Amino acid sequence: MRKKIVLLMIILVMATITISCNKADGIQVDSGKQEQVSQAETGGTPVEVEEIPEPEVLDPKEIIDLSLEPNEAGKIMVLMYHNIGEEEKEWVRTPENFKKDLLTLYEKGYRPISLRDYVSGNITTEEGYTPIVLTFDDGNRNNFEYLEDGTINKDSAVGILLDFNKEYPDFGLAATFFINDTVAFGQGGREAEKFNFLIENGMDIGNHSRTHANFTKISKEDLQEEIGAQAQFLEQFIHDESYKVDTIALPYGTRPKDDSLTSFLRQGTYNGIEYNNVAILNVGWNPAHSPYDTRFDFESIPRIRASEMKVDNVGMYNYIEYFDNNPGERFISDGFPEIITVPEDKAELISTDLEKEIYIYEK
């Protein structure tokens, strides 16, 4: 019992010493959580410091700039390129014309996003600007070429995109290259080097079938081989094992006449390995729906030819002019990927099944 009493007295003494030391330093916390600064530091006069209030968390909708007339129910251009070459042809853009295309898009307020971000509805485009998707078919050497000195040909599609991005950093590098055949970009043995360079720089590899086959009268087995074998071939060169070649541009824009085979464009199996495509692209002729639109269909995404020859008034420049004259039809980002902002007259177009907040405003 005496030991307990002695121990209790020791604890009380230590507590008294601690309190005395704190008082000597002039530090005291009252019920209002205010602090008193040391008298020694203030010349003997206690100074009370008010508690700093926590910053107010604003509702993003309160800072969306409605003067920019955001319209995330608007249309988006998915542009289709093939070759970059010295002579302008129906399926060829010269380096000068491709540069002109990029500059025109930039000055008109268009900014590239990845195909995956488009189909998933992850629109990160800056407020007031319009997303576009750049695509290149066939994987020709003029899309991506290494010269003998190891540098990238500045007149190839990739070289031009890289240089343009250096001059205009807010015009990103997002683009998808759809590859058919087994010699990607025309330089056998450099597939891994090229594929991984593209992916590391924000670009993507897509499927364009094994042999660029016409899918119109194809069998179920051949269709799955065309898609599945090519996906497996392309993926073997990619270092990131989680990366999937899961987008396809239909060769010639063809689909099976047998409707029972259509589902194999999206999903199938080859050599015991499944493929699951998240975007299926047509040859096109018109802008695509917003990914938030009830009419959006990832299994049938239209594209627009990025050309000025034989486009039958439905080429890229025709639609740029159309959107200039009809700005209410153009997708305008609100700058907040988690919110879908639309004017009241477009609200009925938006799907109600989306896991995003919908903000409807009056113009």
Protein Blocks (a to p, Z undefined) as FASTA:
>chain_A
ZZmmmmmmmmmmmmmmmmmmmmmnopacdfkopacddfklnoopacddddddddddddfk
lmpcfklopafkbccdddddfbdcfbdcfkbccfklmmmmmmmmmmnopacddfklmmno
pafbdehiacdddddehjiakloccdfkopacfkbmklmmmmmmmmmmmlcfbdcddded
jbeghighilmmmmmmmmmnopacddebjnopafklccfklmmmmmmmmmmmmmmmpmbl
mbccfbdcdehhiacfblmlmmmmmgcceehiacddfbdcdfbjpacddfkbfkbcfklc
cdddddfehklopafklmmmmmmmmmmlpccdehiakbccddfklmmmpcfkbccdcddd
dZZ
